Amino acid sequence: MPAVLGLNFHHDTAAALVVDGRLYAAEEERWSGVKHNHPTRKGTLTAPTRALQWCLEAAGIEPEDVDAVWAASMRPNPAAGWWLAEEREELAALLPAPLGEHLRLLSHHTAHVLSGYLLSGHEHAAGLVIDAGGSSLGSDFGPGRERITGYDLWPDRIDRLYQGMPGVVPGPVGPRRVHSSLGHFYRNLARRVIPPGDEPEGSMMALAAFGDPQRYGAHVRELVRLGDEGEIRIDHPWGSADSSTPLLLDGRAWTADNVAKQPEHKRADLAAAVQEVFAESVVHIARHLQRLTRASTLVFSGGCALNSHLNGQLAADSGFDTLFVAPAPHDAGTALGAALYSWHYQLGQQRVPVPTDAAWGPDPGALPTTTVPSGYHALPHFGLGLAPTVAALLADHRVVGWVQGQLEFGPRALGHRSILAHPGRAATRDRLNAIKKRAAYRPFAPAVLAEHATEWFMSAGDPFMNRVATVRRCRADRVAGVTHHDGTARVQSVAADHQGLRALLEQFRDLTGLPLLLNTSFNRKGTPILRTAEQALAAAVELRLDALAVGDTLLLADHVPDPRAASLGTR
């Protein structure tokens, strides 16, 4: 029974274990309660202690049973070769001895791309990784760190054939020894658009739908220049982490410190321009990669692959027939890619089955019913009656916490730790944004029965909620709660074997004629997706949800009629 372990020690700390072809994976933030599990000091390394412990316990093995341990390297030391040994020693010291002795490192971007490719089911694919920065490049590519990496991927080999480090164009403060990146570019500008308190990148992507990209488009295009053979050059300091240098637009100086003083409509216009130029740049690189590999499938990963609007444009314009975005394209996914690398390329095992869900984490446990919070009452032991009962609540426009089965791995709630609602009313979106303390312009995603997806959207979305699709105009008024201002939605397609959401969606379709639900993550503002039934109970009360379903137990607010006794409408 082969067992291999993959780890990420940096932000989004995570562990992934493959045992006899079965995958276990979890992020440390779900135990620590600190989103992205950010270390207290930049550059500090942390081990995914509790996530690792859970993986071993769930698989029923001990540390000494693990055959191989791999982790993604991130140390930005000078590329001289010695840094790999130094980093390996530093990371190994954070692990129990049997695991630390086995630890080996692979590049950050290779771990990223394999977290997608080895789950895609495709034989031949081009791989593209774009983020703020990855491993030191070493003598093969000269000094610097991974920024944009292109691969030619096959079951028996991994060829790195494109390495882009956007050239630094001297800017208003002069040239510096900085290897800029598209990831830094997007975050840099997002901090000038989104006030503190909201997540910059995701919020800017949402706000862009309300803006006119032409207002500042020409100015932003002067910052990012596209060259031959996929080349990207970024004016300094816009491709760095600098957020204090003023960006001069319309006679205003835009910085992270004065963003709240900028009018929202102008912030939306800048967001739209940045989103458009960013997407054009990535499509430019992808088209070059298609010419190099002649592959029909593109696998995309890295932090920039969290941009679902970009992913929708890549699917349409990159020249590839198929786009597969890694289920967890952020840094936690490197633990998954490291484990899968060892499983397939090192041990020679068959690739794991193509997933339609990412429920690789712990079960929530039972909902406590002996101490029910004031204002709620518990209805236990629903069994198979839970799905029709909750579907009736949702059809009556109640907001329900939904905690079922194993925890999702990755940044999206896929129907195991979700807040669900009827997708038909824009007022529901507004209520949920207020509940979750999000900006009013933020959209919510639909989870749709896979076989009905193209009836409601112009493309099918994907199982991991990683790309937008255009809502069909003839249907948009029926799903106003999940239709964004630009007519798009980030679509999760729910396959027939989905254990968390499938039965409920079918019941809701039968009641309402709508084969989709509004699905958002079950968490409080600024905290990770919750893990346990106890956490769900506390959050449901704090957020004042109408109901909470955990396992086969339903917690119902006292103001909500019992759906078993009341005839609820399907309006």
C-alpha positions as CSV (number, residue, x, y, z in Angstrom):
1,M,0.0,0.0,0.0
2,P,2.2,2.9,-1.2
3,A,1.8,6.2,0.7
4,V,3.3,9.5,-0.4
5,L,3.0,12.9,1.3
6,G,3.0,16.4,-0.2
7,L,3.5,19.6,1.9
8,N,3.4,23.3,1.6
9,F,5.2,25.2,4.4
10,H,4.5,28.8,3.3
11,H,1.3,30.8,3.2
12,D,-1.8,28.6,2.5
13,T,0.0,25.9,4.5
14,A,-1.3,22.5,3.6
15,A,-0.8,18.7,3.6
16,A,-1.9,16.1,1.0
17,L,-1.5,12.4,1.3
18,V,-2.0,9.7,-1.4
19,V,-2.5,6.2,0.0
20,D,-3.2,3.3,-2.3
21,G,-4.7,5.7,-4.8
22,R,-6.9,7.6,-2.4
23,L,-6.4,11.3,-1.7
24,Y,-6.5,13.0,1.6
25,A,-5.9,16.8,1.7
26,A,-6.4,19.7,4.1
27,E,-5.3,23.2,4.7
28,E,-3.9,24.3,8.1
29,E,-6.1,27.4,8.2
30,R,-9.1,25.2,8.9
31,W,-7.6,24.4,12.3
32,S,-5.8,27.6,13.0
33,G,-8.7,29.9,12.1
34,V,-6.2,32.3,10.4
35,K,-7.1,32.7,6.7
36,H,-4.3,31.7,4.4
37,N,-2.5,30.6,7.7
38,H,-0.2,33.6,7.3
39,P,2.9,33.4,9.4
40,T,3.5,36.1,12.0
41,R,6.5,37.4,10.1
42,K,7.2,37.4,6.4
43,G,9.4,34.6,5.4
44,T,8.6,32.5,8.5
45,L,8.1,28.8,7.7
46,T,5.3,26.8,9.4
47,A,4.5,23.2,9.2
48,P,0.9,22.1,8.5
49,T,0.9,20.2,11.8
50,R,-2.8,19.5,12.3
51,A,-3.6,19.0,8.7
52,L,-0.8,16.5,8.4
53,Q,-2.0,14.7,11.6
54,W,-5.5,14.5,10.2
55,C,-4.3,13.1,6.9
56,L,-2.3,10.3,8.6
57,E,-5.1,9.5,11.0
58,A,-7.8,9.4,8.3
59,A,-5.6,7.1,6.2
60,G,-4.9,4.9,9.2
61,I,-1.2,5.0,8.9
62,E,1.8,6.2,11.0
63,P,4.6,8.5,9.9
64,E,7.0,5.6,9.4
65,D,4.5,4.1,6.8
66,V,5.1,7.0,4.4
67,D,7.3,6.1,1.5
68,A,8.1,9.6,0.2
69,V,7.7,13.2,1.3
70,W,7.9,16.1,-1.1
71,A,7.4,19.9,-0.7
72,A,7.4,22.9,-2.9
73,S,10.5,25.1,-2.6
74,M,10.0,28.8,-2.1
75,R,13.3,30.1,-0.8
76,P,14.4,33.2,-2.8
77,N,18.1,32.8,-2.2
78,P,20.7,33.4,-4.9
79,A,20.7,30.7,-7.5
80,A,23.9,28.9,-6.7
81,G,22.7,25.3,-6.0
82,W,23.4,25.2,-2.3
83,W,20.1,26.8,-1.3
84,L,18.1,23.6,-2.0
85,A,20.1,21.6,0.6
86,E,19.8,24.5,3.1
87,E,16.0,24.9,2.6
88,R,15.4,21.1,2.8
89,E,17.3,21.0,6.1
90,E,15.3,23.9,7.5
91,L,11.9,22.3,6.4
92,A,12.8,18.8,7.6
93,A,13.5,20.2,11.1
94,L,9.8,21.1,11.3
95,L,8.6,17.5,10.7
96,P,8.7,14.4,12.9
97,A,12.0,12.5,12.2
98,P,10.7,9.7,10.0
99,L,9.1,12.3,7.7
100,G,11.9,14.8,7.8
101,E,14.4,12.2,6.8
102,H,12.4,11.5,3.6
103,L,11.8,15.1,2.6
104,R,12.8,16.3,-0.9
105,L,12.0,19.5,-2.8
106,L,10.6,20.3,-6.2
107,S,10.0,23.7,-7.7
108,H,7.1,25.7,-6.6
109,H,5.7,26.1,-10.1
110,T,6.1,22.4,-11.0
111,A,4.1,21.6,-7.9
112,H,1.5,24.1,-9.0
113,V,1.1,22.7,-12.5
114,L,1.0,19.1,-11.5
115,S,-1.8,19.8,-9.0
116,G,-3.8,20.4,-12.2
117,Y,-2.3,18.2,-14.9
118,L,-2.3,15.0,-12.8
119,L,-6.0,15.4,-12.0
120,S,-7.0,16.5,-15.5
121,G,-7.2,13.1,-17.2
122,H,-5.4,14.5,-20.3
123,E,-2.4,12.7,-21.8
124,H,-0.8,15.7,-23.4
125,A,-1.2,19.2,-22.1
126,A,0.5,22.6,-22.0
127,G,0.9,23.8,-18.5
128,L,0.9,27.5,-17.4
129,V,1.7,28.8,-14.0
130,I,1.5,32.6,-13.2
131,D,1.8,34.0,-9.7
132,A,3.6,36.7,-7.7
133,G,6.7,34.5,-7.5
134,G,8.0,31.0,-6.9
135,S,11.2,29.1,-6.4
136,S,14.7,30.4,-7.2
137,L,15.5,29.4,-10.8
138,G,19.0,28.1,-10.4
139,S,21.8,28.1,-13.0
140,D,19.6,26.6,-15.8
141,F,17.7,29.9,-16.2
142,G,19.9,32.4,-14.5
143,P,19.2,34.6,-11.4
144,G,15.7,35.4,-10.3
145,R,12.6,33.5,-9.3
146,E,9.8,31.8,-11.1
147,R,7.1,34.3,-12.3
148,I,5.6,32.8,-15.5
149,T,6.4,29.2,-16.4
150,G,5.2,27.2,-19.4
151,Y,5.4,23.4,-19.6
152,D,4.9,20.6,-22.1
153,L,3.3,17.8,-20.0
154,W,3.2,14.1,-20.7
155,P,2.6,11.0,-18.5
156,D,6.3,10.1,-18.7
157,R,7.9,13.6,-18.6
158,I,7.7,17.2,-17.6
159,D,9.4,19.7,-19.9
160,R,9.8,23.3,-18.8
161,L,10.0,25.1,-22.1
162,Y,9.1,28.7,-21.3
163,Q,10.3,30.9,-18.4
164,G,9.1,34.4,-18.3
165,M,10.4,37.0,-15.9
166,P,8.7,40.2,-17.0
167,G,11.4,42.7,-17.9
168,V,11.6,45.8,-15.8
169,V,11.0,49.0,-17.7
170,P,12.5,52.0,-15.9
171,G,9.6,53.9,-14.3
172,P,9.2,57.3,-12.6
173,V,11.4,56.3,-9.6
174,G,14.1,54.7,-11.8
175,P,15.1,51.1,-12.5
176,R,15.7,48.6,-9.7
177,R,17.0,45.0,-9.4
178,V,13.4,43.7,-9.3
179,H,12.0,40.8,-11.2
180,S,8.4,41.9,-11.7
181,S,5.4,39.7,-12.1
182,L,1.9,39.8,-13.3
183,G,0.7,38.6,-9.9
184,H,2.3,41.5,-8.2
185,F,1.0,43.8,-11.0
186,Y,-2.6,42.8,-10.3
187,R,-2.2,43.0,-6.5
188,N,-0.3,46.3,-6.7
189,L,-3.2,48.0,-8.6
190,A,-5.9,46.3,-6.5
191,R,-4.5,47.9,-3.4
192,R,-5.1,51.3,-5.2
193,V,-8.7,50.3,-6.0
194,I,-10.0,48.4,-3.0
195,P,-10.2,50.0,0.5
196,P,-8.6,48.2,3.4
197,G,-10.8,45.5,5.0
198,D,-11.8,43.8,1.7
199,E,-9.7,41.2,-0.1
200,P,-8.0,43.3,-2.8
201,E,-7.8,40.9,-5.8
202,G,-11.2,39.3,-5.6
203,S,-12.9,42.5,-4.9
204,M,-11.3,44.3,-7.8
205,M,-12.3,41.6,-10.2
206,A,-15.9,42.0,-9.0
207,L,-15.8,45.8,-9.1
208,A,-14.4,45.7,-12.7
209,A,-17.9,44.6,-14.0
210,F,-19.2,48.1,-13.1
211,G,-16.5,50.1,-14.8
212,D,-15.6,51.4,-18.2
213,P,-12.2,49.9,-19.3
214,Q,-11.7,52.6,-21.9
215,R,-11.4,55.4,-19.3
216,Y,-8.0,54.4,-18.1
217,G,-7.2,51.6,-20.6
218,A,-4.6,53.5,-22.6
219,H,-2.8,54.5,-19.5
220,V,-2.7,51.0,-18.0
221,R,-1.6,49.5,-21.3
222,E,1.5,51.8,-21.1
223,L,2.4,50.0,-17.9
224,V,2.4,46.4,-19.4
225,R,3.9,45.9,-22.8
226,L,3.6,42.7,-24.9
227,G,6.4,41.5,-27.1
228,D,7.3,38.7,-29.4
229,E,7.3,35.0,-28.2
230,G,5.1,35.7,-25.2
231,E,7.3,38.4,-23.8
232,I,5.9,40.7,-21.1
233,R,7.5,43.9,-19.8
234,I,6.1,45.9,-16.9
235,D,7.0,49.5,-16.0
236,H,8.6,49.7,-12.6
237,P,7.3,49.7,-9.9
238,W,3.9,48.4,-11.0
239,G,5.1,44.8,-11.3
240,S,6.5,44.8,-7.7
241,A,5.0,44.7,-4.3
242,D,5.3,48.5,-4.1
243,S,1.9,50.0,-3.2
244,S,3.1,53.5,-2.1
245,T,4.4,55.0,-5.3
246,P,1.6,57.3,-6.6
247,L,-0.2,56.3,-9.8
248,L,-1.1,59.5,-11.5
249,L,-4.5,59.5,-13.2
250,D,-6.8,62.4,-14.0
251,G,-4.6,64.7,-11.9
252,R,-5.1,62.4,-8.9
253,A,-2.4,60.4,-7.1
254,W,-3.6,56.9,-6.4
255,T,-1.9,55.0,-3.5
256,A,-3.0,52.3,-1.1
257,D,-3.2,55.0,1.6
258,N,-5.8,57.2,-0.1
259,V,-7.9,54.6,-1.9
260,A,-11.0,55.3,0.2
261,K,-10.9,58.9,-1.0
262,Q,-11.2,58.0,-4.7
263,P,-14.8,58.0,-6.1
264,E,-16.2,54.5,-6.5
265,H,-17.1,54.9,-10.1
266,K,-13.5,55.9,-11.0
267,R,-12.2,53.0,-8.9
268,A,-14.5,50.7,-11.0
269,D,-13.1,52.2,-14.2
270,L,-9.5,51.6,-13.1
271,A,-10.5,48.0,-12.0
272,A,-12.0,47.3,-15.4
273,A,-8.9,48.6,-17.2
274,V,-6.6,46.5,-15.1
275,Q,-8.7,43.4,-15.5
276,E,-8.7,43.8,-19.3
277,V,-5.0,44.4,-19.6
278,F,-4.2,41.6,-17.2
279,A,-6.3,39.2,-19.2
280,E,-4.9,40.3,-22.5
281,S,-1.4,39.7,-21.1
282,V,-2.2,36.1,-20.0
283,V,-3.9,35.3,-23.2
284,H,-0.8,36.6,-25.1
285,I,1.4,34.1,-23.1
286,A,-1.0,31.2,-23.5
287,R,-1.2,31.7,-27.3
288,H,2.6,31.5,-27.4
289,L,2.6,28.4,-25.3
290,Q,0.1,26.8,-27.7
291,R,2.4,27.5,-30.6
292,L,5.3,25.9,-28.7
293,T,3.5,22.7,-27.5
294,R,0.8,22.2,-30.2
295,A,-1.3,20.8,-27.3
296,S,-5.1,21.0,-27.4
297,T,-5.4,21.3,-23.6
298,L,-4.1,24.0,-21.3
299,V,-3.7,23.4,-17.6
300,F,-3.6,26.6,-15.6
301,S,-2.5,27.1,-12.0
302,G,-0.8,29.5,-9.6
303,G,-2.4,32.4,-7.8
304,C,-3.4,34.2,-11.0
305,A,-5.6,31.2,-11.9
306,L,-8.0,32.3,-9.1
307,N,-9.1,35.0,-11.4
308,S,-12.3,33.5,-12.7
309,H,-13.0,36.2,-15.3
310,L,-9.5,35.7,-16.7
311,N,-10.2,31.9,-16.9
312,G,-13.4,32.5,-18.8
313,Q,-11.5,34.6,-21.3
314,L,-8.6,32.0,-21.5
315,A,-11.2,29.3,-22.3
316,A,-12.5,31.4,-25.2
317,D,-9.5,33.1,-26.6
318,S,-6.3,31.2,-25.8
319,G,-6.3,28.9,-28.9
320,F,-6.7,25.7,-26.8
321,D,-9.7,23.5,-27.2
322,T,-9.9,22.7,-23.5
323,L,-9.0,24.6,-20.3
324,F,-8.4,22.8,-17.1
325,V,-7.9,25.0,-14.0
326,A,-6.3,23.2,-11.1
327,P,-8.9,22.5,-8.4
328,A,-6.8,24.4,-5.9
329,P,-4.6,26.8,-7.9
330,H,-3.4,28.8,-4.9
331,D,-0.4,27.8,-2.8
332,A,-2.1,25.2,-0.8
333,G,-2.4,23.3,-4.1
334,T,1.3,22.9,-4.2
335,A,1.0,20.2,-1.4
336,L,-1.4,18.4,-3.7
337,G,0.9,18.7,-6.7
338,A,3.9,17.5,-4.7
339,A,2.1,14.4,-3.5
340,L,0.8,13.6,-7.0
341,Y,4.3,14.1,-8.5
342,S,5.7,11.5,-6.1
343,W,2.8,9.1,-6.6
344,H,3.0,9.1,-10.4
345,Y,6.5,10.1,-11.5
346,Q,8.6,8.8,-8.6
347,L,6.7,5.6,-7.7
348,G,5.3,5.0,-11.2
349,Q,1.7,4.5,-10.0
350,Q,-1.3,5.0,-12.2
351,R,-2.8,8.6,-12.0
352,V,-5.6,9.0,-9.5
353,P,-9.1,9.2,-11.1
354,V,-10.3,12.5,-12.4
355,P,-12.2,14.2,-9.6
356,T,-15.6,15.9,-9.9
357,D,-15.3,17.3,-6.4
358,A,-12.6,18.3,-3.9
359,A,-14.0,16.7,-0.7
360,W,-10.7,15.4,0.5
361,G,-10.8,16.7,4.1
362,P,-12.4,15.8,7.5
363,D,-16.0,15.1,8.3
364,P,-17.7,17.8,10.5
365,G,-18.9,15.5,13.3
366,A,-22.4,15.6,14.8
367,L,-24.4,18.7,15.4
368,P,-24.8,19.3,19.2
369,T,-28.5,19.1,20.0
370,T,-28.4,19.0,23.8
371,T,-27.6,22.8,24.1
372,V,-29.6,24.5,21.3
373,P,-29.0,28.2,21.1
374,S,-31.9,30.6,21.9
375,G,-34.0,31.4,18.9
376,Y,-33.5,27.9,17.3
377,H,-34.8,24.4,17.7
378,A,-33.3,21.1,16.6
379,L,-35.0,18.6,14.3
380,P,-32.9,15.4,14.3
381,H,-32.8,12.2,12.4
382,F,-34.2,13.3,9.0
383,G,-32.3,10.6,7.1
384,L,-33.3,10.7,3.4
385,G,-35.9,13.3,4.2
386,L,-33.3,16.0,4.7
387,A,-32.8,17.0,1.1
388,P,-36.5,17.5,0.3
389,T,-37.0,19.4,3.6
390,V,-34.1,21.8,2.9
391,A,-35.2,22.2,-0.7
392,A,-38.6,23.4,0.5
393,L,-36.9,25.9,2.8
394,L,-34.8,27.2,-0.1
395,A,-37.8,27.4,-2.4
396,D,-39.4,29.6,0.2
397,H,-36.3,31.9,0.0
398,R,-34.8,30.9,3.3
399,V,-31.0,31.1,3.8
400,V,-29.5,27.8,4.9
401,G,-26.1,26.7,6.2
402,W,-25.2,23.4,4.6
403,V,-22.6,21.1,6.2
404,Q,-22.3,17.7,4.6
405,G,-19.6,15.1,4.4
406,Q,-15.9,15.7,3.9
407,L,-14.5,19.2,3.9
408,E,-13.5,20.8,0.6
409,F,-9.8,21.4,-0.2
410,G,-9.2,24.8,-1.8
411,P,-10.6,28.3,-1.7
412,R,-14.2,27.5,-2.9
413,A,-17.1,26.1,-1.0
414,L,-18.3,23.3,-3.3
415,G,-21.4,22.1,-1.3
416,H,-19.9,20.6,1.8
417,R,-19.4,23.8,3.9
418,S,-21.7,26.2,2.1
419,I,-24.4,28.8,2.7
420,L,-27.2,28.2,0.2
421,A,-30.1,30.3,-1.1
422,H,-32.6,30.6,-3.9
423,P,-30.9,32.2,-6.9
424,G,-34.0,34.1,-8.1
425,R,-33.9,37.4,-6.3
426,A,-31.3,40.2,-6.3
427,A,-32.5,41.0,-2.8
428,T,-31.2,37.7,-1.6
429,R,-27.7,38.6,-2.9
430,D,-28.0,41.9,-1.1
431,R,-29.0,40.2,2.2
432,L,-26.1,37.7,1.9
433,N,-23.6,40.5,1.3
434,A,-24.9,42.2,4.4
435,I,-24.7,38.9,6.4
436,K,-21.2,38.2,5.3
437,K,-20.1,41.9,5.6
438,R,-19.0,42.0,1.9
439,A,-19.1,45.0,-0.5
440,A,-22.5,45.3,-2.1
441,Y,-21.0,44.9,-5.6
442,R,-19.7,41.4,-4.9
443,P,-21.5,38.6,-6.8
444,F,-22.4,35.1,-5.7
445,A,-21.9,31.9,-7.6
446,P,-24.4,29.3,-8.8
447,A,-24.1,25.5,-8.3
448,V,-25.9,23.9,-11.2
449,L,-26.7,20.3,-12.1
450,A,-24.1,19.5,-14.7
451,E,-26.5,18.3,-17.3
452,H,-28.5,21.5,-17.2
453,A,-25.5,23.9,-17.2
454,T,-25.6,24.9,-20.9
455,E,-29.3,25.5,-20.7
456,W,-28.7,28.4,-18.4
457,F,-25.1,29.5,-19.3
458,M,-23.2,29.9,-22.5
459,S,-20.6,27.4,-21.3
460,A,-20.6,24.7,-18.7
461,G,-18.3,26.1,-16.0
462,D,-16.3,23.5,-14.1
463,P,-16.7,21.3,-10.9
464,F,-14.4,23.6,-8.9
465,M,-16.1,26.9,-9.5
466,N,-13.0,28.4,-11.1
467,R,-14.3,30.2,-14.2
468,V,-17.1,32.5,-15.2
469,A,-19.7,31.8,-17.9
470,T,-22.2,34.2,-19.5
471,V,-25.8,33.8,-18.3
472,R,-28.2,33.2,-21.2
473,R,-30.2,36.4,-21.6
474,C,-33.5,34.6,-21.8
475,R,-32.9,33.1,-18.3
476,A,-31.1,35.9,-16.5
477,D,-34.2,37.4,-14.9
478,R,-34.9,34.0,-13.2
479,V,-31.5,33.9,-11.6
480,A,-30.9,37.5,-10.6
481,G,-29.3,36.5,-7.3
482,V,-26.3,34.9,-9.1
483,T,-26.1,37.0,-12.3
484,H,-23.3,39.6,-12.0
485,H,-23.6,43.2,-13.4
486,D,-21.8,42.1,-16.6
487,G,-24.1,39.2,-17.2
488,T,-21.7,36.5,-16.0
489,A,-21.6,34.0,-13.2
490,R,-18.9,31.8,-11.7
491,V,-20.4,28.4,-12.4
492,Q,-19.9,25.2,-10.4
493,S,-21.1,22.2,-12.3
494,V,-22.4,19.5,-10.0
495,A,-21.8,16.0,-11.4
496,A,-24.0,12.9,-10.8
497,D,-21.6,11.5,-8.2
498,H,-21.3,14.7,-6.1
499,Q,-22.0,13.6,-2.5
500,G,-22.7,17.0,-0.9
501,L,-25.1,18.8,-3.2
502,R,-26.5,16.6,-5.9
503,A,-29.6,15.2,-4.1
504,L,-30.6,18.7,-2.8
505,L,-30.2,20.3,-6.2
506,E,-32.5,17.6,-7.7
507,Q,-35.1,18.2,-5.1
508,F,-34.9,22.0,-5.6
509,R,-35.3,21.6,-9.4
510,D,-38.4,19.4,-8.9
511,L,-39.9,22.1,-6.6
512,T,-39.0,25.2,-8.6
513,G,-37.9,24.3,-12.1
514,L,-34.5,25.8,-11.3
515,P,-31.6,23.3,-11.5
516,L,-29.3,25.6,-9.6
517,L,-28.7,27.2,-6.2
518,L,-26.8,30.2,-4.9
519,N,-23.7,28.7,-3.2
520,T,-21.3,30.7,-1.1
521,S,-18.7,29.7,1.5
522,F,-19.8,29.1,5.1
523,N,-17.5,31.5,7.0
524,R,-17.4,34.8,8.8
525,K,-15.7,37.8,7.2
526,G,-11.9,37.4,7.2
527,T,-12.0,33.8,8.4
528,P,-11.5,30.5,6.6
529,I,-14.2,28.2,5.5
530,L,-15.3,26.4,8.7
531,R,-14.5,22.8,9.5
532,T,-16.7,21.4,12.3
533,A,-20.3,21.1,13.3
534,E,-19.6,23.1,16.4
535,Q,-18.1,26.0,14.3
536,A,-21.1,25.8,12.0
537,L,-23.5,26.1,14.9
538,A,-21.8,29.2,16.3
539,A,-21.6,30.8,12.8
540,A,-25.2,30.1,11.9
541,V,-26.3,31.9,15.1
542,E,-24.0,34.8,14.6
543,L,-24.9,35.2,11.0
544,R,-28.6,34.7,11.8
545,L,-29.2,32.1,9.2
546,D,-32.8,30.7,8.8
547,A,-31.6,27.1,9.1
548,L,-28.6,24.9,9.5
549,A,-28.3,21.3,8.1
550,V,-25.5,19.1,9.5
551,G,-25.6,15.4,8.6
552,D,-29.3,14.5,9.0
553,T,-30.0,17.1,11.7
554,L,-31.7,20.4,10.9
555,L,-31.4,23.4,13.2
556,L,-34.4,25.7,12.4
557,A,-34.9,29.3,13.5
558,D,-38.0,29.8,15.6
559,H,-39.4,32.3,13.1
560,V,-39.3,29.8,10.3
561,P,-42.3,27.4,9.9
562,D,-41.5,23.7,10.1
563,P,-41.4,22.7,6.5
564,R,-42.9,19.3,7.3
565,A,-46.0,20.9,8.7
566,A,-46.3,24.0,6.5
567,S,-47.0,24.1,2.8
568,L,-44.2,26.3,1.5
569,G,-44.5,28.1,-1.8
570,T,-42.1,27.8,-4.8
571,R,-42.2,31.5,-5.6
